[in-house]
Amino acid sequence: MHPSLPAPASNLSHWHRTTRSFPHLNANRFAEVPASTKYLVIGSGITGAATAWELINSGVAGEDVLILEAREAVSGATGQNAGHVRPDAFRGFPRFSAIHGPEQAKLILENEKLHLQSVKDFVETHNIKCDFNYTTTIEVCMTEEYASHLAKVLSQYRKAGGDVSHIKFYQGDEAKAKTKVPAAISAYEWPAASNHPGKLTQWVLSDVISKGGKLWTHCPATKISKHRGTDGARWDIQTPRGIIAAETIIHCTNAYAGYLLPEISGVVTPRRAQAHAYVPPASLSGESALKSTLSLRYGPTNFFSVNQLKDGTVIMGGQAVRSDAERTPEYLEGRVSFDDTTHNPQITKNSIEEFSRLSSSPSNGPARPGEGFSHVWTGIVGETPDAVPFVGPLPGLDGQWICAGYNGHGMARIFQCAPGLVKLITGSSWAATGLPACFQFSKERLDRISRLKAKV
Ligand SMILES: Cc1cc2nc3c(=O)[nH]c(=O)nc-3n(C[C@H](O)[C@H](O)[C@H](O)COP(=O)(O)OP(=O)(O)OC[C@H]3O[C@@H](n4cnc5c(N)ncnc54)[C@H](O)[C@@H]3O)c2cc1C
């Protein structure tokens, strides 16, 4: 599929609809771009915002940092996700092991645990009002087959020396009672959080701007070429409102990275994900509101995430099917796409049915006007063939860096990846980032990916 710039008229998520008065939403919408900057960050999602923030808080002058955003601020996946900050506690171990070996697989999972603490510390230290809810998450096994698969995975992870001390296990009636899901076969619980990703990222952008950083919205970077001259700049970045000369470029464009970097087009690929918001009936309201987030899982990549916000709204991400027969062409329509202007009605139908099962109870009485399904939206996730992000310098492109490709799991990784990348940019070694070695961008990794793709 050809790489693409973000579609101009992307749909508004629940998070967008509840933050329309963000003062920097359309910052510098009609202004010509500055002629030069030392650091150019492309993308205003959580990766771009956190990278700019880390640069400034590592000693770079705010005035030397410029963020370019193709649409309004935080209009990509960060503003369109399901609000979960949910470390993978052990589920991904076999897949990561098969691709990167068991030691890297353990480091990937341990890094996600650290990440949860990093987000919590960041939000608490800066007293950020982003509806942060530090709680637990419960992985609910919805089929016997998946329950038995996951039991094996936990045992495999434990045998490999993985830390499982923070994971609680429930089975049968106990699992049903704990999760309030009548079909639960078994369940695993561990610490996680949910938040309003729009409010969190807007706070970070506001702080960057208050420290002198600049944000240009509705201003896509359309081409990068070598800068000619002796003024210290290395690259010229074209935009519809002028050319910027920059010393350093940081690509925080996630699914769209291949547009400016043909060398990774086809390596970071788009997947459209969909989420829905619901106003709960009595069974999930008041003191019956969910205390933990849930993942209702029918298979390793076949799930609905459930995240009840502090105001009671239930956000359901994921797009599960309950049997292979439901994997119809209509259901698969739009899955590999850059189009976040629309959604898939078949997935909405599945989601509404799942919400109805989750919330059905004799205590509900007749549905009240205003209850139930309230909104649907989509966003574009950046996938990589080896299931982990790209972090680091771009070989052969002196002064260009990347942090992208979180495989739909960025809110559980970026507060480790972005600070790690800034350490590299400011001269530290890879070891100082604390990131698993398999996240590092390199020519060798691209070659390994080509071999992996050839095998599939
Ligand atoms: C429906 C959905 C549900 C999800 N649920 C979860 C979840 O519950 N938990 C979780 O961990 N993750 C989830 N994710 C994934 C998560 O949202 C992403 O991993 C994360 O937001 C990526 O952040 P980012 O800043 O790298 O990318 P983005 O937020 O996509 O930011 C990239 C930005 O770059 C801009 N851009 C692109 N190209 C250019 C260009 N050439 N010039 C200028 N600007 C450009 C885009 O407009 C965009 O704003 C979900 C994603 C979706 C879509």
The ligand as an SDF file (V2000), in Angstrom:
LIG
                    3D

 53 58  0  0  0  0  0  0  0  0999 V2000
   -8.8460    3.0140   18.0650 C   0  0  0  0  0  0  0  0  0  0  0  0
   -7.5040    2.9150   18.7420 C   0  0  0  0  0  0  0  0  0  0  0  0
   -7.4090    2.3660   20.0110 C   0  0  0  0  0  0  0  0  0  0  0  0
   -6.1690    2.2890   20.6580 C   0  0  0  0  0  0  0  0  0  0  0  0
   -6.1430    1.8980   21.9490 N   0  0  0  0  0  0  0  0  0  0  0  0
   -4.9770    1.9070   22.6170 C   0  0  0  0  0  0  0  0  0  0  0  0
   -4.9440    1.6170   23.9960 C   0  0  0  0  0  0  0  0  0  0  0  0
   -5.9790    1.4560   24.6380 O   0  0  0  0  0  0  0  0  0  0  0  0
   -3.7260    1.5280   24.6070 N   0  0  0  0  0  0  0  0  0  0  0  0
   -2.5650    1.7530   23.9080 C   0  0  0  0  0  0  0  0  0  0  0  0
   -1.4830    1.6000   24.4870 O   0  0  0  0  0  0  0  0  0  0  0  0
   -2.5820    2.1280   22.6300 N   0  0  0  0  0  0  0  0  0  0  0  0
   -3.7490    2.2150   21.9640 C   0  0  0  0  0  0  0  0  0  0  0  0
   -3.7680    2.6020   20.6660 N   0  0  0  0  0  0  0  0  0  0  0  0
   -2.4910    2.9500   20.0050 C   0  0  0  0  0  0  0  0  0  0  0  0
   -1.9750    4.3150   20.4520 C   0  0  0  0  0  0  0  0  0  0  0  0
   -2.9800    5.2750   20.3270 O   0  0  0  0  0  0  0  0  0  0  0  0
   -0.7500    4.6930   19.6080 C   0  0  0  0  0  0  0  0  0  0  0  0
    0.2290    3.6790   19.7530 O   0  0  0  0  0  0  0  0  0  0  0  0
   -0.1270    6.0150   20.0360 C   0  0  0  0  0  0  0  0  0  0  0  0
   -1.0950    7.0100   20.1850 O   0  0  0  0  0  0  0  0  0  0  0  0
    0.9090    6.4550   19.0150 C   0  0  0  0  0  0  0  0  0  0  0  0
    1.2900    7.7740   19.3180 O   0  0  0  0  0  0  0  0  0  0  0  0
    2.1340    8.6150   18.2980 P   0  0  0  0  0  0  0  0  0  0  0  0
    2.2840    9.9710   18.8610 O   0  0  0  0  0  0  0  0  0  0  0  0
    3.3610    7.8880   17.9360 O   0  0  0  0  0  0  0  0  0  0  0  0
    1.2510    8.6150   16.9700 O   0  0  0  0  0  0  0  0  0  0  0  0
    0.0270    9.5630   16.5670 P   0  0  0  0  0  0  0  0  0  0  0  0
   -0.7890    9.9290   17.7330 O   0  0  0  0  0  0  0  0  0  0  0  0
   -0.6370    8.9070   15.4180 O   0  0  0  0  0  0  0  0  0  0  0  0
    0.7610   10.8780   16.1100 O   0  0  0  0  0  0  0  0  0  0  0  0
    1.3780   11.0120   14.8470 C   0  0  0  0  0  0  0  0  0  0  0  0
    1.0540   12.4240   14.3870 C   0  0  0  0  0  0  0  0  0  0  0  0
    1.8480   12.7440   13.2580 O   0  0  0  0  0  0  0  0  0  0  0  0
    1.0670   13.5340   12.3760 C   0  0  0  0  0  0  0  0  0  0  0  0
    1.7160   13.4180   11.0640 N   0  0  0  0  0  0  0  0  0  0  0  0
    1.8830   12.3030   10.3130 C   0  0  0  0  0  0  0  0  0  0  0  0
    2.5790   12.5840    9.1980 N   0  0  0  0  0  0  0  0  0  0  0  0
    2.8760   13.9010    9.2420 C   0  0  0  0  0  0  0  0  0  0  0  0
    3.5940   14.7790    8.3790 C   0  0  0  0  0  0  0  0  0  0  0  0
    4.1690   14.3520    7.2470 N   0  0  0  0  0  0  0  0  0  0  0  0
    3.7070   16.0830    8.7450 N   0  0  0  0  0  0  0  0  0  0  0  0
    3.1680   16.5340    9.9050 C   0  0  0  0  0  0  0  0  0  0  0  0
    2.4780   15.7360   10.7540 N   0  0  0  0  0  0  0  0  0  0  0  0
    2.3370   14.4410   10.4310 C   0  0  0  0  0  0  0  0  0  0  0  0
   -0.3100   12.8970   12.4600 C   0  0  0  0  0  0  0  0  0  0  0  0
   -1.3280   13.7550   12.0240 O   0  0  0  0  0  0  0  0  0  0  0  0
   -0.4100   12.5730   13.9420 C   0  0  0  0  0  0  0  0  0  0  0  0
   -1.0000   13.6070   14.6860 O   0  0  0  0  0  0  0  0  0  0  0  0
   -4.9850    2.7140   19.9880 C   0  0  0  0  0  0  0  0  0  0  0  0
   -5.0750    3.2770   18.7220 C   0  0  0  0  0  0  0  0  0  0  0  0
   -6.3110    3.3910   18.1010 C   0  0  0  0  0  0  0  0  0  0  0  0
   -6.3840    4.0270   16.7440 C   0  0  0  0  0  0  0  0  0  0  0  0
  1  2  1  0
  2  3  1  0
  2 52  2  0
  3  4  2  0
  4  5  1  0
  4 50  1  0
  5  6  2  0
  6  7  1  0
  6 13  1  0
  7  8  2  0
  7  9  1  0
  9 10  1  0
 10 11  2  0
 10 12  1  0
 12 13  2  0
 13 14  1  0
 14 15  1  0
 14 50  1  0
 15 16  1  0
 16 17  1  0
 16 18  1  0
 18 19  1  0
 18 20  1  0
 20 21  1  0
 20 22  1  0
 22 23  1  0
 23 24  1  0
 24 25  2  0
 24 26  1  0
 24 27  1  0
 27 28  1  0
 28 29  2  0
 28 30  1  0
 28 31  1  0
 31 32  1  0
 32 33  1  0
 33 34  1  0
 33 48  1  0
 34 35  1  0
 35 36  1  0
 35 46  1  0
 36 37  1  0
 36 45  1  0
 37 38  2  0
 38 39  1  0
 39 40  1  0
 39 45  2  0
 40 41  1  0
 40 42  2  0
 42 43  1  0
 43 44  2  0
 44 45  1  0
 46 47  1  0
 46 48  1  0
 48 49  1  0
 50 51  2  0
 51 52  1  0
 52 53  1  0
M  END
$$$$
